Amino acid sequence: MLSLCARDIMTRDVVTARKGTSIETAVRLMADNRVSGLPVVDTEGFLLGMISESDVLLKDINALSETRGTPHGIFAPRPYGVDEAYRRAQSQLVEEAMTKKVVVFSEDSLVVDIAQTMIEHAINRVPIVDGRKLIGIVSRHDVISAMAKAIPTDNYDVDNLRSGKVIEL
């Protein structure tokens, strides 16, 4: 896996949201395609940002201060991250809720660098771009799948496992 590049594992047929897409449509796209985030692109396919589950998770929920209450009648400020998530979730369009500061890679980027960046920035997917044009996406699942393919299967004889075999693990 150390020598694999983004081009070797990236998804090329990327599910995207176009600028002007409603939050509700983006939520349906994520659910229907079983993805946790979408690149937001313009009509020419240029990357504008990313919208993810965390950007829309609090959609249509009452203001958090109303639902959480306040301790002993004293106003307690909410953590910045929750305030920002609530603000984004009340947006109507993807470009209002999306993250505009996005970590991107080229198709020549090493998978190990992508995986390390995913951990460092706590992100689940990275767009692969040529300039600003979206050409693919690499998700954590793509990295895990590449790792799984690299694991030798010499120790397991799948045909014999079908009929049952005792092995030492």
Secondary structure, DSSP 8 states (H G I E B T S, - for coil): -TT-BHHHH-BSS---EETT-BHHHHHHHHHHHT-SEEEEE-TT-BEEEEEEHHHHTTTT---HHHHH--GGG------HHHHHHHHHHT-SBHHHHSB-S---B-TTSBHHHHHHHHHHHT-SEEEEEETTEEEEEEEHHHHHHHHHHHS--TT--HHHHHT------
